[in-house]
Amino acid sequence: MHIIETEHSIYIKPCVATIGFFDGVHRGHTFLIEEVKDWARKQGLQSMLITFSEHPKKVLYPEEQITELSTAEEKITYLSKTGIDACLLLPFTLDLAKFTALSFMRLLHDVYKVQTLIVGHDHRFGHNRGDGFEQYRHYGEMLGMQVIAGRALEENGYAISSSLIRKLIATGELSKANAYLGYYYTVRGTVIRGFQMGRKMGFPTANISLTDTHKLLPMCGVYAVFVEVKGQKYKGMLDIGTRPTMENGNHITIEVHILDFNEDIYGEQITVEFVRYLRADIKFSSIPLLIEQLKKDEILTREILNC
């Protein structure tokens, strides 16, 4: 995939394109991308994605805390695996946000050489996002650009979307979220020093400081996970929560116990793939009861991750 910055737009070839933020690059996105590639092959044109280097809401609503399914780096990595020819990275600015749908489509056609535009089933663009597909098609006729409605990928009565996946992750429904993503939901961070309480209980944990605080964190609870550290992948059980048994206050920590592992990894980069939600982050009346539950968590984790 050829990544094109706006200052290098002279290198863009006439193309079939679609536009979106592509947060998470889930199966709904890849379904749309396959449509773009098919139309490009039929018309003998380059296939291209048009996306933004930063979430538009961060520019429009800087005071809001915006969470995302993928970092900018992860998104490019996922998109590069789709087989698309090129990806145009547009900087989202307040000036761009003022464009009407017609003026934006004129930019796509005249500057970025879009001959055919595939519009995602739920995608709206232009100032106030007031126009719909029929208006887009009319504007396309005015500009000499073909506009085609992309199809939605539906499963279990739902169209797969980033917003749906965010809701599933936020409520701990990782199995469904992963099925819609097409891969395990992932977070990355650095291993930092904690309170060493896990080690005293026989379950040493790696405390994780997230690399990107805009990345959506699943709800508090215990999860079966895969862990990658120093280039190797291991099984693990991870807790997101306030450590209520330890009376940790309201501070949320992310701790992972890596199974069959005993190395010093402070300062190392760590990647966690969420496989399944196990249970809530609850307060136990004693440390022995917590240890007993952790043993049960480990048994269940091994069963799940050996599948």
Salt bridges, closest charged atoms under 4 A:
ASP23 OD2 - ARG166 NH1 2.58
GLU34 OE2 - LYS37 NZ 2.90
GLU35 OE1 - ARG151 NE 3.69
ASP38 OD1 - ARG41 NH2 2.25
GLU68 OE1 - LYS58 NZ 3.04
GLU74 OE2 - ARG188 NH1 2.18
GLU74 OE1 - LYS215 NZ 2.95
ASP110 OD1 - HIS109 ND1 2.89
ASP122 OD1 - HIS121 NE2 3.75
GLU134 OE1 - ARG137 NH2 2.71
GLU155 OE2 - ARG27 NH2 2.36
GLU173 OE1 - LYS176 NZ 3.57
GLU247 OE2 - LYS283 NZ 3.62
GLU255 OE2 - ARG243 NE 3.23
ASP260 OD1 - ARG302 NH2 3.02
GLU263 OE1 - LYS230 NZ 3.65
GLU273 OE1 - LYS233 NZ 3.15
ASP297 OD2 - ARG279 NH2 2.80
GLU298 OE2 - ARG302 NH2 2.94
